């Protein structure tokens, strides 16, 4: 029997080895001290406000009332999972996340899903909340001034030390930063699809604006 050509043997060996490596299961690893420092804090996301908490080497957040643990694996990404009934760990979807620092020093979170990568969050730092805005906390009915907004109700509240706006019945609010006693804006989520929310006082009327929509807020 003739032996295989050396070049073909090398190709088969390379193909088999790379295939085995590709199927090597990921294992859990530890976050570095720098990653832990960078991860902890407030984030503006396309889904609203998130706060990532670091407790020792454990990293977690909350979403939709669920306690979510972030697990780092050997590919350098971190994976979300929550414990059903606080006992059974369940992975959330076929997705992972990674940190990215941009030249300005801002920290962003990238989502990796089905070979696609997109920015979904950017870290921000709280500002002092003027007493004028603390007095305006509460629920408001939204009346359309311009646009096609589906917002009917807005609730201004404090959450983990920052000012947030709950929109309609959504459980995850949007963060707001005070620029002055009369103006609030939402911090950037770090991508091209930001929906910047602006709330301001115009002739003693609280006005909410985003995209091409403008609404007057009347306290309930």
LINSUL-V164960 format. One record per residue. N is the residue number from 1. RES is the residue in three letters. PHI is phi in radians with two decimals (NA if undefined). Layout:
N:RES:PHI
N:RES:PHI
This chain:
1:UNK:NA
2:UNK:-1.29
3:UNK:-1.38
4:UNK:-1.20
5:UNK:-1.02
6:UNK:-1.04
7:UNK:-1.13
8:UNK:-1.22
9:UNK:-1.06
10:UNK:-1.12
11:UNK:-1.09
12:UNK:-1.11
13:UNK:-1.12
14:UNK:-1.13
15:UNK:-1.09
16:UNK:-1.14
17:UNK:-1.15
18:UNK:-1.15
19:UNK:-1.16
20:UNK:-1.16
21:UNK:-1.11
22:UNK:-1.12
23:UNK:-1.66
24:UNK:-1.13
25:UNK:-1.16
26:UNK:-1.29
27:UNK:-2.15
28:UNK:-1.25
29:UNK:-2.42
30:UNK:-1.64
31:UNK:-1.21
32:UNK:-1.35
33:UNK:-1.07
34:UNK:-1.16
35:UNK:-1.11
36:UNK:-1.09
37:UNK:-1.15
38:UNK:-1.23
39:UNK:-1.24
40:UNK:-1.14
41:UNK:2.46
42:UNK:-1.62
43:UNK:-2.30
44:UNK:-1.68
45:UNK:-2.29
46:UNK:-1.21
47:UNK:-1.83
48:UNK:2.07
49:UNK:-1.56
50:UNK:-2.18
51:UNK:-2.11
52:UNK:-1.69
53:UNK:-1.89
54:UNK:-1.99
55:UNK:-2.22
56:UNK:1.20
57:UNK:-1.85
58:UNK:-1.68
59:UNK:-2.09
60:UNK:-2.63
61:UNK:-2.65
62:UNK:-2.26
63:UNK:-2.58
64:UNK:0.94
65:UNK:1.39
66:UNK:-1.74
67:UNK:-1.46
68:UNK:-1.95
69:UNK:-1.71
70:UNK:-1.82
71:UNK:-1.92
72:UNK:-1.53
73:UNK:-2.10
74:UNK:-1.16
75:UNK:-1.48
76:UNK:1.54
77:UNK:-1.61
78:UNK:-2.02
79:UNK:-2.10
80:UNK:-1.47
81:UNK:-2.66
82:UNK:-2.27
83:UNK:-1.78
84:UNK:-1.15
85:UNK:1.01
86:UNK:1.13
87:UNK:-2.21
88:UNK:-1.65
89:UNK:-1.25
90:UNK:-2.23
91:UNK:-1.26
92:UNK:-1.84
93:UNK:1.18
94:UNK:-1.72
95:UNK:-2.49
96:UNK:-2.53
97:UNK:-2.34
98:UNK:-2.54
99:UNK:-1.63
100:UNK:-2.43
101:UNK:-1.74
102:UNK:-1.76
103:UNK:-1.00
104:UNK:-1.29
105:UNK:1.64
106:UNK:-1.26
107:UNK:-1.95
108:UNK:-2.10
109:UNK:-1.98
110:UNK:-1.80
111:UNK:-1.77
112:UNK:-1.95
113:UNK:-2.64
114:UNK:0.90
115:UNK:1.14
116:UNK:-1.89
117:UNK:-2.18
118:UNK:-2.56
119:UNK:-1.36
120:UNK:-2.13
121:UNK:-2.75
122:UNK:-2.45
123:UNK:-1.26
124:UNK:-2.37
125:UNK:-2.06
126:UNK:-1.06
127:UNK:-1.99
128:UNK:-1.01
129:UNK:-1.74
130:UNK:-1.04
131:UNK:-1.04
132:UNK:-1.03
133:UNK:-1.39
134:UNK:-1.11
135:UNK:-1.28
136:UNK:-1.71
137:UNK:-1.09
138:UNK:2.45
139:UNK:-1.69
140:UNK:-2.32
141:UNK:-1.60
142:UNK:-1.73
143:UNK:-2.02
144:UNK:-1.18
145:UNK:-1.79
146:UNK:-2.66
147:UNK:1.74
148:UNK:-2.21
149:UNK:-1.17
150:UNK:-1.73
151:UNK:-1.31
152:UNK:-1.95
153:UNK:-2.52
154:UNK:-2.31
155:UNK:-2.17
156:UNK:-1.56
157:UNK:-2.62
158:UNK:-1.80
159:UNK:-2.45
160:UNK:0.89
161:UNK:1.45
162:UNK:-2.20
163:UNK:-1.50
164:UNK:-2.35
165:UNK:-2.12
166:UNK:-1.49
167:UNK:-1.85
168:UNK:0.88
169:UNK:-1.82
170:UNK:-1.14
171:UNK:-1.43
172:UNK:-1.71
173:UNK:-1.44
174:UNK:-1.74
175:UNK:-1.30
176:UNK:-2.36
177:UNK:-2.07
178:UNK:-1.46
179:UNK:-1.53
180:UNK:-2.91
181:UNK:-1.21
182:UNK:-2.15
183:UNK:-2.58
184:UNK:-2.20
185:UNK:-2.42
186:UNK:-1.48
187:UNK:-1.21
188:UNK:-1.17
189:UNK:-1.60
190:UNK:1.49
191:UNK:-2.37
192:UNK:-1.37
193:UNK:-1.90
194:UNK:-1.00
195:UNK:-1.96
196:UNK:-1.20
197:UNK:-1.75
198:UNK:-2.22
199:UNK:-2.13
200:UNK:-2.48
201:UNK:-1.79
202:UNK:-2.25
203:UNK:0.97
204:UNK:1.18
205:UNK:-1.90
206:UNK:-1.47
207:UNK:-2.06
208:UNK:-1.89
209:UNK:-2.29
210:UNK:-2.72
211:UNK:0.86
212:UNK:-1.82
213:UNK:-1.90
214:UNK:-2.44
215:UNK:-2.35
216:UNK:-1.68
217:UNK:-1.85
218:UNK:-1.99
219:UNK:-1.19
220:UNK:-1.57
